[in-house]
């Protein structure tokens, strides 16, 4: 039951992220704003793959997208340079007010995504590792992303 709940939450979060990201991308300017949006869209697509694999109990499909998320997370802090605010961006001002804390959130995503990839490769503690990675996503979004209308 617990595993099903984790999988349902992960799949729902992933679908919402992917759908919203695609619609929003076309309204953003070229440069770091669009680049970071597209990077996050890719993270969302990989999160959906992970959520679907969790739901199916097919842990063998998790390592590759989890590693892709870990790699993307390395780039996140560099895609929010000063002055890259935009009215159509969902980035909260807290990103620029607390850049070190924001960078730590990205590092935490890198760490938890890599741990999920390793757990999937070893077929050990995958549900807990997935819960931690998706929790990291939620924590960062709660602090640094404006909710959709």
C-alpha positions as CSV (number, residue, x, y, z in Angstrom):
1,X,0.0,0.0,0.0
2,X,2.8,2.4,0.9
3,X,4.6,1.7,-2.3
4,X,1.4,2.3,-4.3
5,X,1.0,5.7,-2.6
6,X,4.5,6.8,-3.3
7,X,4.1,5.7,-6.9
8,X,0.8,7.5,-7.3
9,X,2.2,10.7,-5.9
10,X,5.3,10.5,-8.1
11,X,3.2,9.8,-11.2
12,X,0.8,12.6,-10.6
13,X,3.5,15.1,-9.8
14,X,5.4,14.1,-13.0
15,X,2.4,14.4,-15.3
16,X,1.5,17.8,-13.9
17,X,5.0,19.1,-14.4
18,X,5.4,17.8,-17.9
19,X,2.0,19.1,-19.1
20,X,2.5,22.6,-17.6
21,X,6.1,22.9,-18.8
22,X,5.3,22.2,-22.5
23,X,2.5,24.8,-22.6
24,X,4.6,27.4,-20.9
25,X,7.9,27.1,-22.9
26,X,6.7,28.9,-26.0
27,X,6.1,32.1,-24.0
28,X,9.6,32.4,-22.7
29,X,12.5,34.4,-24.2
30,X,15.6,32.7,-25.6
31,X,18.6,32.4,-23.2
32,X,18.8,31.2,-19.6
33,X,15.1,31.5,-18.9
34,X,14.0,29.2,-21.8
35,X,17.1,27.0,-21.3
36,X,16.3,26.4,-17.6
37,X,12.6,25.8,-18.5
38,X,13.5,23.2,-21.1
39,X,16.0,21.6,-18.7
40,X,13.2,21.3,-16.1
41,X,10.9,20.0,-18.8
42,X,13.4,17.2,-19.4
43,X,13.6,16.5,-15.7
44,X,9.8,16.3,-15.6
45,X,9.8,13.8,-18.5
46,X,12.4,11.7,-16.7
47,X,10.4,11.9,-13.5
48,X,7.4,10.6,-15.3
49,X,9.4,7.7,-16.6
50,X,10.5,7.0,-13.0
51,X,6.9,7.3,-11.7
52,X,5.5,5.0,-14.3
53,X,8.3,2.4,-13.6
54,X,7.6,2.6,-9.9
55,X,3.9,2.1,-10.5
56,X,4.7,-0.9,-12.6
57,X,7.3,-2.2,-10.2
58,X,9.8,-2.2,-13.0
59,X,12.8,-0.8,-11.2
60,X,15.2,-1.7,-14.1
61,X,13.8,1.3,-16.0
62,X,14.7,3.8,-13.3
63,X,18.5,4.1,-13.4
64,X,18.9,5.9,-16.7
65,X,16.3,8.6,-16.1
66,X,17.4,9.1,-12.5
67,X,21.0,9.6,-13.7
68,X,19.7,12.1,-16.3
69,X,18.0,14.0,-13.5
70,X,21.2,14.0,-11.5
71,X,23.2,15.4,-14.4
72,X,20.5,18.1,-15.1
73,X,20.6,19.1,-11.5
74,X,24.3,20.0,-11.8
75,X,23.3,22.7,-14.3
76,X,20.4,24.2,-12.4
77,X,22.2,26.9,-10.3
78,X,24.0,28.3,-13.4
79,X,20.7,28.8,-15.3
80,X,19.5,31.5,-12.9
81,X,22.0,34.4,-13.3
82,X,21.2,37.7,-11.8
83,X,18.8,39.6,-14.0
84,X,17.1,36.5,-15.5
85,X,13.8,37.3,-14.0
86,X,10.8,37.4,-16.4
87,X,7.1,37.9,-15.8
88,X,6.3,34.6,-17.5
89,X,8.9,32.7,-15.5
90,X,7.6,30.8,-12.5
91,X,10.9,31.3,-10.6
92,X,10.4,33.0,-7.2
93,X,12.6,36.0,-6.3
94,X,13.9,33.9,-3.4
95,X,16.2,32.2,-5.9
96,X,18.2,35.4,-6.3
97,X,17.8,36.5,-2.7
98,X,19.3,33.2,-1.4
99,X,21.4,31.8,-4.2
100,X,23.5,29.6,-1.9
101,X,20.4,27.9,-0.4
102,X,19.0,27.4,-3.9
103,X,22.3,25.8,-5.1
104,X,22.1,23.5,-2.1
105,X,18.6,22.4,-3.2
106,X,20.0,21.6,-6.7
107,X,22.8,19.7,-5.1
108,X,20.4,17.7,-3.0
109,X,18.5,16.8,-6.2
110,X,21.7,15.7,-7.8
111,X,22.5,13.5,-4.7
112,X,19.0,12.0,-4.3
113,X,18.6,11.3,-8.0
114,X,22.1,9.6,-8.1
115,X,21.1,7.6,-5.0
116,X,17.9,6.5,-6.7
117,X,19.9,5.4,-9.8
118,X,22.2,3.4,-7.6
119,X,19.3,1.8,-5.7
120,X,17.6,0.9,-8.9
121,X,20.8,-0.7,-10.3
122,X,21.2,-2.7,-7.0
123,X,17.5,-3.4,-6.7
124,X,17.6,-2.2,-3.1
125,X,15.5,0.4,-1.3
126,X,14.1,1.8,-4.5
127,X,10.8,3.0,-3.1
128,X,12.6,4.9,-0.3
129,X,15.1,6.4,-2.7
130,X,12.3,7.5,-5.1
131,X,10.4,9.0,-2.2
132,X,13.5,11.0,-1.2
133,X,14.1,12.3,-4.8
134,X,10.5,13.3,-5.3
135,X,10.4,14.9,-1.9
136,X,13.5,17.0,-2.9
137,X,11.6,18.1,-6.1
138,X,8.6,19.1,-4.0
139,X,10.7,20.9,-1.4
140,X,12.5,23.0,-4.0
141,X,9.3,23.8,-5.9
142,X,7.6,24.9,-2.7
143,X,10.4,27.3,-1.9
144,X,11.4,28.5,-5.3
145,X,8.6,28.1,-7.9
146,X,5.4,30.0,-8.2
147,X,2.4,27.7,-8.3
148,X,0.3,27.5,-11.4
149,X,-2.9,29.5,-11.4
